[in-house]
Amino acid sequence: MAARRRRNHQGGLPRPGRRRRPRTSFINVRIGTLPGRIRDYVLNGGRSVEKALEVASLSLEEESQIRVNGEVAGLQTNLKEGDCLLLIEAIEGN
């Protein structure tokens, strides 16, 4: 049985050289610092903590701790829809 070729909406064959863009979905995350503000962001593509911090224009200080949904995380941790990413600054005690 011969393979059927997919036709475009006008009945012709698809144009050579045209590629479909891969589907990427957007995710909503909350990113912020403690103490500080937490804001909502939409990520598309890179979903690592490192990329999210780049989007939010935040830098990781040496004493800061990364937390995703309250759990300790690293720069390569992947984020999911609805995650909350916090940079918690070290607070000195008395």
C-alpha positions in Angstrom: 0.0 0.0 0.0 1.4 3.4 -1.0 1.9 6.0 1.7 -0.6 8.9 1.4 0.8 12.4 1.3 -0.9 15.0 3.4 -2.5 17.8 1.4 -2.9 21.4 2.5 -6.2 23.1 2.9 -6.3 24.1 -0.8 -5.9 20.6 -1.9 -2.2 20.9 -3.0 0.8 19.4 -1.5 2.6 21.3 1.3 5.3 23.7 0.1 8.8 22.2 0.3 11.1 23.8 2.9 8.3 24.9 5.2 8.6 23.5 8.7 6.1 23.6 11.5 7.2 25.4 14.6 7.4 23.2 17.6 4.5 23.8 20.0 5.6 25.4 23.2 3.3 26.1 26.0 3.4 29.0 28.4 3.5 28.5 32.1 2.6 31.0 34.9 5.0 31.1 37.9 5.5 33.5 40.8 9.1 34.7 41.3 10.4 36.9 44.1 12.7 37.5 47.0 12.3 37.3 50.7 12.3 39.9 52.1 11.0 41.6 49.1 8.2 41.3 46.5 6.8 38.3 44.7 5.5 38.9 41.1 3.7 36.8 38.5 5.6 35.9 35.3 4.8 33.9 32.2 7.6 31.7 30.9 7.9 30.3 27.4 10.8 28.0 26.5 13.4 27.8 29.2 11.8 26.6 32.4 14.8 26.1 34.6 15.3 28.2 37.8 18.3 29.8 36.1 16.2 31.0 33.1 13.4 32.2 35.4 15.7 34.3 37.4 17.1 35.8 34.2 13.5 36.7 33.1 12.8 38.3 36.5 16.1 40.2 36.4 17.2 38.7 39.7 20.7 37.6 40.6 21.7 34.9 43.0 23.7 36.2 45.9 26.2 33.9 47.6 24.2 33.7 50.8 20.8 33.3 49.2 18.9 30.1 49.1 16.7 29.0 46.2 13.3 27.5 47.1 10.6 26.2 44.8 7.2 25.7 46.5 9.0 25.8 49.9 11.6 23.1 48.9 15.3 23.7 48.5 16.1 23.7 44.7 19.1 24.3 42.4 19.6 26.4 39.3 18.8 23.4 37.0 15.5 22.6 38.7 12.6 22.7 36.1 9.6 24.7 37.0 5.9 23.7 36.3 2.7 25.6 36.0 1.8 27.5 39.2 5.2 27.1 40.9 6.5 29.7 43.3 10.2 30.5 43.1 11.8 32.4 46.0 15.3 33.7 46.6 15.6 33.8 50.4 18.3 36.1 51.7 20.3 35.1 54.7 19.2 37.0 57.8 21.6 37.7 60.5 20.4 37.1 64.1 21.3 38.9 67.3 
